[in-house]
Structure formats: structure tokens, C-alpha cells
Amino acid sequence: MSLKSIELQIAIPKTFDAGKLTEQKNQQTMLNHQQAAAQTDQQVMKNRNTVIESAESEKTKNARNSSNEEKSEDNEQQEDSQQKEHIHVSHPYKGGFVDYTG
């Protein structure tokens, strides 16, 4: 197949354009991979920081809970003693028994 000079005038610039487009696509693909890798690295660092922060907050929460448990035990003991006192005290105007005889 032989090409005429007029056909070459159209074919040669088209090959340059096709080469440029192919190179741009390759570069775009590489950029996409780099951006995806950078985003993955950022997500990994964010997850690590989240885990570290949650571990620290868990430590402080455990410390608070232990101090709250001590306080709650003291409160329970006080409530128990108040209930015992309440049981032994009779009401000032209610009777001590119900009369069912009619």
C-alpha cells in the first residue's frame, strides 16, 4: 500500500497528536496512582491517630470509672443506711394496721 503525498500531510500530524494523547493518558494514570497512594497514606495516619486517641481516652475513662465506682459504692452505702432508717420510723398520722371489720 503506497501513500500519496497528500495523505502523508494528514497522516503525520495525526500520529503526533495520537502520541501526545497516549503520553498524556499515561501521565494521568501515574498521577492518579500517586494521588491514591497519598490518600491511602493519609487515611492510615488518620486511623493510627484515632486509635491512639481512643486508647488515651479509654485510659482516662477507666480512671474516671474507677473513681466513680468508689463514689457510687459510698453512695450506695449511704442510701442503704437511709432506707434502714426510713423503715424503722413510723409515719406520724398513718395507722399501723388496716381494719377490715365493717
ABEGO torsion letter per residue (X at the ends): XBBBAAAAAAAAAAAAAAAAAAAAAAAAAAAAAAAAAAAAAAAAAAAAAAAAAAAAAAAAAAAAAAAAAAAAAAAAAAAAAAAAAAAABBBAABBABBBABX
